[in-house]
Amino acid sequence: MSRTVLMTGGTGMIGSRLGLELLERGDKVIFPIRSARTRLESKIRVYNSAFNIKDYEAQVIEGKDIILPNFCFDKTELQSLKKEQIDVLYATAGAIDFDPEKAELVKRTNVDGFYNTLELAEVLDIPLVVVFSTAYVGGKFHGKFLETDLDRDQCWNNTYEESKFRGEVEAHEWAERTGRKIIIVRPAIVIGAPETISFAGYYYVFKSLWIVGNHARQQLAQDSPKYFGTGIRVLHNSDLLSLPITMLCRKESTANLVPVDWLCKTVLAISELAISEKEDVVGKTFNLTHPNPVPMHWLIETSAKLVGVTNLSLEEPDQAATREDIQRLLYGNGLLHRLQKQFDTAIREYVPYMCTRLTFDNRNVRNVLGDDYEEPPEIDEVFLAERLDYAKKLHFKEQGGLSSSKKMLTKSHPLLNKAY
C-alpha cells in the first residue's frame, strides 16, 4: 500500500537513502529542503546512479528550513500540504557536529528545529512522527543503555548528544499533550555505502591519518633530515608506513557501526507496524545498533592499515602518561611532537567515542519485528576495505572537488592545511 510521506533532511546521508527506499516502494515523498533540487538528486544518486526524480512520485519544495516556524511555509502552502493527508513524517534532519564552536548551531537545529518539526506535524494533522535520535544519547553513561532508558543522570560528550536527549524529551511530551503517535529510533554510528561521498564520522578519523601518512611518505621520498631517527619509515617488503604516534583507546570500548542501507530498511519495517497502530510499537524507542560490535582497538588498527599506516600506539586514557612523561618520551622529538599535536587537533571531537563505556541492547527491535528481524552485516576487514578503498580512490574528497573540501576543513583543522 502506497503512502504519502513528509521527509526532513532529505539531502543527508540517512534522509537520501531512506527517501530512495520510500520512492522505490511506490510512496509519494514530499521533500522540504533549503537547497536546490539538484542537490537532493545528486545525494540520492549515490545509492542509485540511474536515479531520475521525474520517474517517481516526489515533490521537492525548495527554500524551506526547519529552524524557521512552519519551515517558512505560507498559509496557502500549508493548506495544500494538509490536503495531501500525509501518513507519516520522517524527522531525519539535524546537525551532527561535535565541535564546541558549533554548539549554538547544533542546539538551534536539533532542539528548536525539531520543535518546529513537531509543530508542523500538528498543523498538517500528520498521525505519526518517526523521530531520529542517536544511540549515544547515553553520553558518558557507563554500561548498557537500554531502549527504555533516557534520563540516567548522565553527562554528555558534546552538545550534539545533549540536543538529541532534549529532542527525545520534547517528543514524548508532545505526544502526550497532543495524543499523536511517535516512535523514536536511535542509530549507532552510521556508515555509508562503499560509493559514499560523505566522509565524516568514522571516515574523518582515518582520512586525517591517511593525510598525515601521505605527507610523511612524500618527505621520506625526499630524504628529509627531519625524519631521521623518528621511527617513521616505510616497512621493508611492505607498503605500510610505520607511524609511532599515539591514539587514546579504551581496551573495553566497542565500535558500534551499522550500514545505512540496513538502518533504513529496519526503520521502514518498524514504522510500518506503527502506522498500522500495532500497540507494542507506538511510543517506543528502538536502538538501531549492531548486536555484535567490534572491539575499538581492532577497528583502529585494521582501518589504519587499510589507509597504509601501522605501529600506532593505542593508549588507555585512564593510564595515560603524565605531561612530563609525554614531553620526555615523545615530544622530545620536534617532528613527532608536531605530528601528534596536529593529529590530536584533527580528531579531538572523536576521542570520546574511542574511549566510550556505552553498550546497547536492541530487544524492542527484535521483539516487534520477530522473524522479520535481520541482523546487520558483520563489520569485518572486507566491509571496511570496500569503503576505505573507495574513499582513497576519491582522495576522501567531498562532492564539489578536493579544493573546496580542503578549504572547508582546514578552517577548523590546521592538520589538513599542513599535510597537503
N, C-alpha and C positions, 0 to 999 in steps of 0.2 A: 504494500500500500504506500503510495507516494505521499509525502508530507510537504508542508511549507515551513521553511526554517529561516531564522534570522541568525546570522553568524557575525560576531565581532572578532576582530583580529585575523581577518581572512588573509592578510599578507604575511602573517607569522609562520614559523615552521609547522606548528601544530594546526593552526587555522587553515592553512593552504592544503595540507594533507587531508584534514577532516572534510574540508569543503569539497575536495575532489571525490572522496568516498560518497558523500551525500549526493552529489550530482550524478555520479555513475550508477547509483542505485535508483535514480529517477526522481529524486526530490527537487523541489524548487528551492533554491537558496538565494537569500537576499543578503548582499554584502555591503554594509555601510563602511566606507574606507576614506581615509584622509587623502590618499594619493590618487593618481590616475589609474584607470582600469588596466592599462598595460602592465603596471607593477604587479597587480594581482595575477594576471595571466602568466607572467614570467615566473612567479613563485610556484604556481601550480604545475607549470611545465617541467619543473624539477622532477616531478613524480610521473608525468606523462608528457613526453616530448611532443606528441601529436595533438595535445590539448588545444581545442578551439572553443572558446566560451560560447560562441554562437550555436554550437551543436547541443547545448544544454539549456535547461530552463533556469537561467541565472539572471539576477537583477543586481547590477553594480551601481551603487549610489555614491558618487564621489563627493569629497569635501565635507565629510562628517567625522566628528571627533568625540570619543567617549568622555573626554574631560569637560565637555560643554553640556548644559542641561538639554535633555532630549536629543543629544548628539547634534544639535543645531537644525533639527527637522522643523519646518514651519507647520502651521496648523493644517494646511492642505495636504502636505506630505504625510502627516500623522494620520489623518483621516483615510488617506489612500492605503497606508500600511495596515491600518486596523481592518479594512475590508478584506485584506488578504487572509485573515483568520489564521495567523501564524500558530503553528503547533508547538514549537519549541525554540528557545533562544540558547545558542551555544556561546557562552561568555569566555572566549579564549583570549581576548585582548588583555594585554598587560605589559608592564615594563619589567624586564628581567635584567637588572643591573645591580651589582654588589658594591659599586664604588660609592663611598660615603659622600662624595661631592655631588652625586646624582640623587641623593636621598629625597629631596623635595619633589623632583620629577616622579620618582617611584611612588611616593605617597599620593601625589596628585592623580596619577594614572590608576594605581591599584586600589586605592581607597575611595577617593572622590569619584573617579571614573566608573568604578564598579557600582557605587551608589547610584550614579546616573543610569547605569545599565538596568538595575533593578526597577528604578522609577519608570524607565521606558517600557519595560515588560508589563508594568501595571497599566500604563496609559494605553498600550496596544492590546491589553487583555490576553497576554500570552500565558497559557496554563502551566508551562514547565520551563524552568531555567536550569541549565546544566552549568554549574559553577566550576571553573578550573582554578584549583589552588595548587599546592605543592606538597609533596611528602615531607619536605624539610620545614614545614610549619612547626615541627617539633623543636627547631633551633638547636640549642645546646643541651637538650634533654639527654640523659644517659639511659640507654636501654631500648626496649621495644616500644615504639609509639603506635598505639592501636588506632584503628579506624574510628573507634568511639572516643578517642582522646582528642582534646583540643587545648583546653587551658590546664596545663600541668605546672603552673608557676615557672615555666621555662623562660630563659633569656634567649635572645636571637643573635645570630652571627652578623646580620645586616638588616637594613630597612626592608629589603625585598621579602624576607621571611616574615617579619612582623606585619607587613602590609597584607600578606595573604592570610595571616591569622585574623587581622581586623576584618578582612573581607568575609571570612567564614562566619565570624560572629554576626556581622551585618546580615548575611544571607539567612541565617537561622531566625534572627529577629524579624526580618522582613516576611519570611514565610509564615511565621506565627501570627504576625499582625494582619497580613492580607489574606491568609488562608490559601495561598498559592503553593504550587509544588516546586521543590528544588531537589536536586541531587548534587553532591559535591564530589569531584574527582581530584585525587592528589597524585599527579605523575611524579615519578622519581626523576633521575637525570635523563632527559630525552635526547637521544642521538639520532641524527637524520639518516636517510637512505645513503648508500655509497655515493650517489651523484649529487650530494647536497651542495649548496653554495653558501651555507651559513656555518661559519667556523668560530662560533662562540662556545662557551661552556667547556666541555671535555676537550674539544678541538683546540681551544685557545691555549691551554696549558702546554700542549705538545707542539703547537705552532711556535710558541715562544722558544721552546727547547730546540726545535728544528732550525730556527733563525740563528740562535747562538751557535749551534753546531756548524752551520754552513759558514758563518763568519770565521770561526776557528779554522775550518778546513782551508779557507782562502788564505789565511795568514800563514798556516803551516806550509802551504804550497809555495809561498813566497819566502820561506825560510826565515820568518820574522824572529829576531832575537828575543822579543818579548815572551815567546812561548818556550824558550829553553828552560828546562828544569821544572816545568809546571805540572808535568804528568799528562798534559793534553797532547794526544798523539793518535794517529790512525793505527789501529792494531794490525800486526803482521798477519797476512793471509785472511784479512777481513776488511770490510769496508766500514766497520764500526769505529766511531770516534770515542776514545776514552776521554771523558769529561768529568773530572773529580770535583763537582760542586754538590752542594747539599740540598735535599728536599725534605721537609718535615712530613712524616707519615706515621700514624699510629699503627702498631702491628695488628691491633684488633679491628681496625677500620675496614669496612667493606665499601665497594663502589657499586651503587645500585643503578645500573644503566638499563634503559628499555628503548627499543627502536620505535620510531614514530608511527610506523605503519601498524604494528601490533597495538600500540596505545589507542590509535583512532578506531580500529575495529572493535576493541574491547569497550571503549566509551559508547560506541553506537549500539552495541549489544545490550549494555546496561540501560541506556536511555530509552531504547525501545520498550523495555519492561516498565520503565517509569511512565512513559506515555500511555501504556495500556493500564496504568494505575495498579500495578501489582503492589500489594500492601507492604511487602518487606523490602521495597526498593525506595519508594518516595521518602525524602527527608534524610536519607542515609549518606554516609561518606564512604568512598571507595579508594583504597590505596592501590594505585596502578604501579606496582613495584615488582621487581624481579624476585621470585621465590628463592633463587639460588645466586645471590650477588657474589661477585668475585672479590677476593682479597684486594685491598687497595694497593698493597706493595706489589702484587703481581701485575695489576693494571699499569702502574707506573713503570715498572721495569720492562714489561712487554711493549708498551706503547713507545717508550724511549728507544728501544732497539728498532722498532718499526720506522722511527724517524732518524735512525742512524746513530744513536748515542748509547753508550754503556758506561758502566762504572760510576754511576751516580751514587752518592752516599745518602741512604734513607735513614733519617734520624728521628727517634722518638721525641715528641715535643716535651714530654714530662722528664726526659733525661737529657735535655739539650745542654750543651756545654755553656759555661759562663761566657760573658762577653770577653773576658781576658783570655780564656782558653781559645776562643774562636780567633781573636786577633793574633794570638801567638801561633796557632797551628795552621790557620788558613789565610787570614788577612795579612800575614807577614809577606805573602806574595802579592804584589800590587795588582797583577793581571787577574789572578783568581779572585781577589777581593772585588775588583770592579765587575767581573762577570757574575759573581754571587749577588752583588747588590742589584745589578741590572735584572737578573733573572727573578730575584725576590720581588722587585718592584713590579715586574710584569704579571706575576701570578699571585700577588699578595691577597687578592679577594677570594681566591680559590683554596687557600691553605686550610680553612676550617673544614672543608669537605674531604680533605685528605686525612684529617685527624678526627673525624666525627665518631661519636659513640652511638649514633642513632641506628636502630634497625626497625623493621616494619613487619606487620602482618598484612594479609590480604584476604581474611576469612569472609568478609562481606562479598567481595568479588566472586570468590569460589562458591559461596552459598547461593547467591542469586542466579548465577549462570549455570551451576550444576554441571551436567555432562557437556554443555556448550562452552565451558571454560577451556581456553587454550593457553598454555604457558608461553611466555615469550621465548625466543630462541636463545640458545646458550651463548653467553658472551665469551668467546674463545679467541685465540690468536687470529684465526681466519676471519672472524667477524670484524675485528679491529683493523686487520690488514686491508680489507676491502675498502674501508672508509678512509684510512690514513693514506693509502696508496693513491686514491683519487684526489685527496686533498693536496698531497705533494705534487701531483701532476699539474694541479692548478696553482701551485705555489701558495696554497692556502688563501687565495685571494677571494674577496667578496665580489659579488656581482657589481660590475661597473669598472673593473680593472684594478691592477695592482697599485697604481699610483694613488687613486682615490682612497683605497683601503689603507695604504701606508700612511697617508696624511691624516686620516681619521684616527688611526690607532696611536700614532706617535704623539698625538696631543696629550694623551694620558700616560703613555708608557715610553720613557726615554730609551729603553732597551731597543725598541724597534727602529728608532732613528739611528742608533749606533751600529746595529747589526747589518743593515742593508748596505 
